Structure formats: structure tokens, C-alpha cells
Amino acid sequence: MRKALYPGSFDPMTFGHIDIIKRIHGHYDELVVLVANSPHKKYMFTAQERKELAQKCLEGLPNVKVDIFNGLTVDYAKNNGIQVIIRGLRAIADFEYEMAMANVNKALNSEIETLIVFTSPEFNFVSSRMAKEVSLYNGAIEKLVPKEVVKALNSKRKS
């Protein structure tokens, strides 16, 4: 079985994330969207909320599974028989970080490959951070995130 892993904070999931997931899921028997939960990061949504939002956004993709993990991505991959980690790249500014991450992962487990997938041009400016900021100021985010996320962001803003 060919499995791949697409890790990220998904705080929240954007159309850029979904673009990559929709384009790659058909190349694997199973694609795990892994919600990272680092104790060193501050999130707007809890890990469980991010998982549930991702599941709602990805309904209809039968071979896509969403999970949460608190440790190293390569450990999750090894423990689940996954040999490919997918990373998305929006712009050249992301390249150095993604290259360093891929090299660290390779040093930790040489059997796991990292594949970089470029976001489609219409989404290369979209980020979770920007969506949250625009939402904070009541800006229109419908072109950045799915309706489920719009609703969740509006709810967070009002609370």
C-alpha cells in the first residue's frame, strides 16, 4: 500500500492546503493529513478543532485520513508504514525552511523521502496566518478558506 503524509499545523486549513491535498491524494492509496500539535506553538484552534475542521473540509476524499500527532513527523511516518512526506511550497520564501526540514527528516530517518509540491498560482499567497489576521479585522476571507473555516473563525472572533 502506497501511503503519504501531509503534515502541518492547519491553524486553520486554507484553500492552499486543500489544493495540494486534492492534487496529490490520487497518487497514493492513503494520504494522512497530520495535524501537528507542538507545545512550543500558540494555536488559535485546539488540535481537536483543527482535526475536525480538516475532516469537514476534506469530505468526499475517501483515501484521505486526518490524524493528530505531538511528536516528530518522521516517527509518525515510521510507526505507520509511511515512506513519503509531502510538503507544500507557496513561494521562494518558504524554500529554505522546507529544505532544512527535509534534510533534518532525512538525517533522522533515511528511508523516508520528502516531496515538495508547489501550490497552484491562485493560492500561492494564501496562508493560515493571513486568513486569521484578515478575519480578526472582519475582512472577507471567503477566497482564502472554506466556508467551514469562515464559520469557525467568525465564531472564535466573537468569543
Order of alpha helices (4+ residues) and beta strands (2+ residues): beta-alpha-beta-alpha-beta-alpha-beta-alpha-beta-alpha-alpha
